[in-house]
């Protein structure tokens, strides 16, 4: 899991954010996410 999601969030919100970012990664390969 990426560090900027590691803030104290509700587990469901954290899961949704993870999925959203995975989709963004797939759709926008030119964007370099801070790891």
C-alpha positions in Angstrom: 0.0 0.0 0.0 1.3 3.4 -0.8 2.4 5.6 2.0 0.1 8.6 1.4 -2.9 6.3 2.0 -1.4 5.1 5.3 -3.1 7.9 7.2 -5.8 6.9 9.7 -8.8 6.2 7.6 -11.8 4.0 7.9 -10.7 0.6 6.4 -13.4 0.7 3.7 -12.4 4.2 2.7 -8.7 3.1 2.6 -9.7 0.2 0.4 -11.7 2.3 -2.0 -8.8 4.8 -2.3 -6.4 1.9 -3.0 -8.7 0.6 -5.8 -9.2 4.1 -7.2 -5.4 4.7 -7.4 -4.8 1.4 -9.0 -7.3 2.3 -11.7 -5.6 5.7 -12.1 -2.3 3.9 -12.5 -3.7 1.7 -15.2 -5.3 4.5 -17.1 -2.5 7.0 -16.8 0.8 5.2 -17.1 2.5 8.5 -17.9 1.7 9.8 -14.3 4.5 9.0 -11.9 2.9 8.5 -8.4 5.1 9.3 -5.5 6.0 6.0 -3.9 
